[in-house]
Amino acid sequence: MKKYFYFLLLLIVATSCTEDVKFNNPAFQGLKDNVFWRAATYKASMTTNGNIVIEGALGYEKVILRLSYDGEPGKTRVFGIDNVTTASYLNTFPGKLAEFNTGANKGSGQILVTNIGNENTISGTFKFTAINSDAADAENPKVTFTEGVFYKIPLTPTLEY
């Protein structure tokens, strides 16, 4: 009788063990002011003039990365130098409207495209500090994203922006 009991117990233990593996592929995420932030939706597109626009959104929040791309992965592009390679963070929640941008002599950071895959996806890393468009908002003068990653985001070709 003991053998049946142990066998039944072993069978229950063996069948009740499961692993819930969750893949984060594709992904758009980073640390927003040192708090983990992961986009629920994301997309990337290449414009007719050769620029790439990568967007990630989480509810009312949106991050938009724009860069000129010459077909060379592995080249770091810098934010805060011109108005072509820019990063933006938008919060459209009513009562908390805010827009933060980098641009010519405004903000800082960098973006690195590590791969544009054969299956029309784009991957890379980013970090930036964007300045609030509302200079009167002394409570939120800037937003900082660090350790940003976009991985295998679907890339749609040639859209006019």
Secondary structure, 3 states (H helix, E strand, C coil): CHHHHHHHHHHHHHHHCCCCCCCCCCEEEEEECCEEEECCEEEEEEECCCEEEEEEEECCEEEEEEEECCCCCCCEEEECCCCCCEEEEEECCCCCCEEEECECCECEEEEEEEEECCCCEEEEEEEEEEEECCCCCCCCCEEEEEEEEEEEEEEEEEECC
